Structures are given as C-alpha cells and as structure tokens.
Amino acid sequence: MANIVRKQAVPAVGPSVRERLQAMDDSAVVTAFLGGEERAFSELVTRYQTRLLNFVYRTIGDREKAEDLVQEVFIRVYRHLHRFDRSKKFSTWVYTIASNLAKNELRNRSRNPLVLFQTVQKNFQDEERPLQFEDPTSRPDDMYRKRHLREIVEESVAKLPEHHRHVFVLRELEGKSYEEIAEITECNLGTVKSRLNRARNSFAEIIAPYVD
Amino acid sequence: MDCREFSDKHLAFVDDTLAGIELVRMQRHIAECEICAKQDAKIRRALLLFRNLPAIEPSEGFSDRLEARLQEAHHDDLFLATTTRNLKRGAVAATIASVAMLAYIGSTIYQTDQPRDLMMAPVVATATEPDFTPITTSTPAIVASAPAGLSIWPVALFAEEVPVRFAHSRFELAQLSR
C-alpha cells in the first residue's frame, strides 16, 4: 500500500500490468484491487481524481478544500472498497461519497461563519494570483476576456441554491443520467428533474445580463 | 402545444430524450412562439458556457499528500486490526473463564441439593472465669478504718477535717522553727 499513488508515476510498475489495468473497466479494476493487486488503486485514483476535483470544486467553490475532500474520498474508497456492492456502478458510489462530503462541507460552512469568512478571504486573495487556467500562448487581452468569462460563469453557478447546484453540476459537468443523480443525491427521479429544470432556468437568468 | 407544456418538456428537449413526435411538436412550437424560442436559446447558450468551463487539475503536491494520507490510513487500519484481534482473544478468554465459573457455581448448587452429613463444630467444655472486680476506695481513711474496727461515720467526719488539721500542724511547726 505504501506507494499506491507514487507507483503510477514510477517506471518500476510493469507496463504490461499498467496497460492491462488501463484497459479494464471500473468493475474489473475494483476486482483486481480486492484480489490483492495494489496498483489497481492508483488506476482508480488516476481515473477519478480530476473528475472528482472538478465536481467538488464546482459544488463548494473552494479549490484547496476541494482537493482535501477528494483525498478524503479516496481514503474512504480505500478503506471501504471491500463493502462496495459490485452489482452497482463504481462511479456512482464514488460520486455519492464525494457528494456527501461536499454537502457536509457546505453545511459546516453555513454553521460556522469563520469558515465562510476564511473562504471568502481566500477567494479574494486568489484574485491576485497570476492567470492559471488559460493557455499561456494566448494574447493577453484574449486571456483576460476568457478569465473574466470564466469568473462570471463560476459566480453564476455559485449563486444557485445548494440542492439545485448539486444536481446541475452532476448533470451538466459530469454528464450523469437522471437515475444516477437520483441515486447519488438520494432523491427521487421527479425531484431530480424538477431541480435540474429550475437550476437551468435560474442559471440562464443569472448569466444572461453578462453574455447578451 | 402551449407554452406551459413546452416548459414542462423543455428538460427532455434539451437533453434530447423526447420521442420523435414530441420532438417535432416542440420544434414547431419554437418556430411559432418567439418567447419560448428566446428562452430556449438563452438556456442552451448558458449551458454551453458552463459545459465549456476549463477543467481544473490537481495541484502538484496532490499525489504526495494523498500517498501520505493513504499510508497513515493503512497504519491506522493495521493498528485497529491488531487491537480488534487482541480484544477478540481477550473476549474469548473471558468467555471461557465465565463459562468455567458458571459451571463451577452450577455444580456447587447442584451438590447442595444432595443430602449429606452435618458437620458440627466440636463441643469444648469451658469454666467461667471468676469475676475479680478490684476494690475501689475513695479515701485511705475508709480503708484504714475497717481493720481497725472503727465505724464509718466518724472516719468520714475525720476525713473532712483533714485539711484543717494539716493546716494547724503546719502552723505549729512554723512556731517551733522560730
């Protein structure tokens, strides 16, 4: 277990094993890990770390905290993988864990004004950092425009009510089906559709003045 | 199709999950209703923006931190497993001891039900010790009076006069010493 994550970047890992793991679907990778193949866990981390990070980040709006939560997701997966019902989709299970952690984080923030203040302050300080996500080869005015647009979109998403935002991100960013979203959020299908419809309309209304 | 029905089915319309006939009806409504057409365009444009947000990547130290946390979790699990194993062993030992104790108590109770000889303590004859109560005398005068055959009352009166007599004798002694 010691070098689970590092192994993915170390050439000592046999390419045949890695390639075989990469070719497997999630269920097979899980089976391999439970069968004693420790490197299978790093394959799961590689597959899900970016997707989960984006999902949690879009939900809670704090990058650093999002990374912590994604790590917590992987630790829980590692500890409880033997309890996972393999008749179900692994991705749904992982997203359910991430979703619950994100929800808890938002709940804790609303209860703790200090945490909320620190997040706002950190986000404010982030504004002073150099551009990060845009292509550095772009023209400066183009980079500024793109960054500005990105900020507007992120702010607009953040204005959605929490339960709407959750469903909205799962559907529009992660491309989850209604059924999967219902399972992840532990809501019925009708509620998911209703929330998603409202979220889409609200988001369009919020962002419209900036893009028209 | 009216605007309300259009709005109700818009979710499936955007997600392209409507049946063929419904899809045609929706498209026809857009062509006829300017308000719904604008709303449809507004939502699609907003979704396009959101779906094209640049994805963020994990920071440089992410993997190292995850590895450290996984190692820590692994050690915690090992410790927990060892502790649980020890506790289980302890529980088994305690159970065995309890069963043995219960068996012993049970057998003891069972044996008391059986008739058996009474074991009495041996009888030992003992003589009562004489009660030597010490004679307490209040004054030496009373003790002295008994063998001398004097009656009690004069002696008591004499005893009351003792201080006076002593004082007098001291007085006489003082005079003699001058």
Interface residues (C-beta under 8 A of the other chain):
Chain A: M1 A2 N3 I4 V5 R6 Q8 A9 V45 Q49 T50 L53 N54 Y57 R58 R63 E67 V70 Q71 F74 I75 Y78 R79 F133 E134 L149 R150 V153 E154 S156 V157 E172 L173 K193 L196 N197 R200 N201 F203 A204 E205 I207 A208 V211
Chain B: H10 L11 V14 Q39 K42 I43 R45 A46 L47 L49 F50 R51 L53 P54 A55 I56 E57 P58 S59 F62 S63 D64 R65 L66 E67 R69 L70 Q71 A73 H74 D77
